[in-house]
C-alpha cells in the first residue's frame, strides 16, 4: 500500500498530512518558555499554535487577529529566541525544555495539558497567567 496520494492533490484527511494529535508541552513548560523569552500572553498563544502546526492564516483566524499582527508577533518571538523560522523555533523550544527537564529531573508527561483547542475555529483562548 502506497501511503502517498497517487494524484497531485493532498487530502488533509490522509494520516500522512494530518496535524499531529498530541501536544508538545504542558502548561508548566509553556510558562517556562514564556518567562525565558519574555513573551506576552498573545505571543505565547501564537507560539503554541505554531508548535501545533498552524499556519499564519489559521493562527489569525483562531485568535481573531489580522495576518500582519501574527507576523509581528512571530518576528518578536524569533528575535528573542534568535531563530529565523518556525521549525527552528520548535527545535529551540524542544532543546530548552530538554535542558529544563534535566535540571528539574522531570519526564515528559504522557498526557499533556492542552492550552489551546485543536481547531482554529473555536473561540476559547489560552488562559493568561
Secondary structure as UniProt FT lines:
FT   TURN            12..13
FT   HELIX           15..17
FT   HELIX           27..36
FT   TURN            37..38
FT   HELIX           41..51
FT   TURN            52..53
FT   HELIX           56..63
FT   HELIX           67..81
FT   HELIX           86..104
FT   TURN            120..121
//
